[in-house]
Amino acid sequence: MMGGRLWKIGDRIFDLSRQGLIMGILNVTPDSFSDRGEFFTVEKAVEHGLRMAAEGAQIIDVGGESTRPGAEPVAAGEELGRVIPVIEQLRMKINTVISIDTSKAQVAREAIHAGAVVVNDVTGGRLDKKMMPLVAKTKSAFIIMHMQGNPRTMQVEPRYTDAVSEVADFFRQQYARAIECGIDPMAIAFDPGIGFGKTLEHNLDVLAHLERLRVHDRPLVVGVSRKSFLAKLIGSSEISDRLAPAVALTSLLRARGADVFRVHDVKENVNALRITEAMLQRTK
């Protein structure tokens, strides 16, 4: 299947050639498109995080700012008030890896202090010039995501000459910047940003050519869970109808080289990944 692809997260090293990782999404926002703010209170958010860990998520990705298309930015103070109590409580209760989904260095710094060991930045380190030096200094793992534009405008009219090549070029450029800032190359992963400044066709092109996005054999993180391009493909506006297609993509994309899967529905995706990897082990 794949060679020994390692990802260093804090003091742990994960061999992603043997086992892919499920990253459970924990939106602590009042306006998340997919869970309608269901986990906005600290108690409900922590409860949901514990449930996802029990269902097999190896990473819990905590975010306090919605990045859905058209979303308005949130002030750092507001974002901190949402995520820090949740991270602190999760850290006390479980040993699961905690990730902070933010593009602000101030939020990342406080989250790391509270117990997060991964920084998942939808701007790939572009928005806040202090982000990469902070990641380097704290020896955190870093997910560099590609996004054309910003959440407020990204889906207005995304354009690429060649989406796959342009995403890969962005990864190479940000990888070089990250190394210059002193980030451990082993701690870096990349996310092509499905639905972030991309049309349905762009999303499909990127997913169909994942291996062309591989930079320095670093892990690829993919998030397709509950995204609107699934609704367009299946012709349904029901959020619940997006589960089966997302699970199908977890299996297919694992076989195509994806390493980490950012999902809302942990149990179903964990099971799909286990079955897929059992099959892939037999075809080596």
Secondary structure, 3 states (H helix, E strand, C coil): CCCCCEEEECCEEEECCCCCEEEEEEECCCCCCCCCCCCCCHHHHHHHHHHHHHCCCCEEEEECCCCCCCCCCCCHHHHHHHHHHHHHHHHHHCCCEEEEECCCHHHHHHHHHHCCCEEEECCCCCCCCCHHHHHHHHCCEEEEECCCCCCCCCCCCCCCCCHHHHHHHHHHHHHHHHHHCCCCHHHEEEECCCCCCCCHHHHHHHHHCHHHHCCCCCCEEECCCCCHHHHHHHCCCCHHHHHHHHHHHHHHHHHCCCCEEEECCHHHHHHHHHHHHHHHHHCC
